[in-house]
């Protein structure tokens, strides 16, 4: 008799559909420390090109110890198969309201209730419209109407669809009903257009799910002030001096901190990314405005200066558009130094936040400059990164956290994961006091 090395189900799936990770089904046992195994979500996958990314989400949630039950809409089955979904989740994948077997096994009411959270990923304009307006003509929409659990939507669609007033109205309705609708990411779409509408990064969806499942209160009661993005220093009414900062890292940190219960004030220069969920956003343009906004937001327990503040500004910005002189002489302009926001807040005698964190983006000799900055600016931590590659404006990062006598290096990861890494350390530092 042949002995089975792996359970029958895993072996069958591995040989049939060739998912190499099923050689070792133990990924399902790799639970997040302290995370109750009983947490489960019902994932509704609707029919968009981003549907394939939900497979990665199922795998990531499995690693975090979250059990995933799935429903595929009819359109979603054109993009992913029930077999691949159930292979990953280790659970039966439900597809049709009128499948008598499914109804006998588990009705849609039970399916919608025997879960801790309902997640729609990707959420198409169609399914959000149905949910917002109470339509129930298939298993997915019926389940959404029948559930008594929190629903989280991760939208993905063409930019014009996302911006359409009907879709925006439906999003507003869903939010007003108490559902969480994540803002989509911005970028190049499968259809070739550019703008907001891409499925949020899987890490962001996963963080939102974990936060909804088990609210982390390690920073509740703390006020954290963050600056992010570039500043714009006007030259004349149509020109300005600025830099390539996208604001992504600062926004990700704001998200990670509010997910831990902190009250976050985010003072942001001009960026083109979605506002963070749960933070008070103060939009500014210049370094001087950023400083005023920060001082107004005090007192704070923590100040994190992530913004790429312009070091100088034109000494005499013109009120009218500057004109070419038509000559061959070099054009010159006078600059004055901007206020150093980090230094100003670090050196405050009365309202200095208890923990002040600066960032150091360096192209070389990272440690030397980071330590120098720690001293000169008077902050408690410097989070340094090497920007000689494509970190600025990119989606990934790796940072080193310098304190007066220590250094800790983060993994090379997405900006969302780096934000989580930083938020964890802040929570630990504040809770150690
Ligand atoms: O001096 P440098 O720009 O390299 O220092 C970077 C750190 O200082 C960052 O945390 C940045 O947000 C902060 N900074 C500031 N105000 C400035 C310049 C930099 O807060 N004018």
Boltz pocket constraint, residues with backbone or C-beta under 6 A from the ligand:
constraints:
  - pocket:
      binder: B
      contacts: [[A, 227], [A, 287], [A, 305], [A, 306], [A, 307], [A, 308], [A, 309], [A, 310], [A, 311], [A, 338], [A, 339], [A, 340], [A, 341], [A, 342], [A, 343], [A, 357], [A, 358], [A, 359], [A, 360], [A, 361], [A, 373]]
      max_distance: 6.0
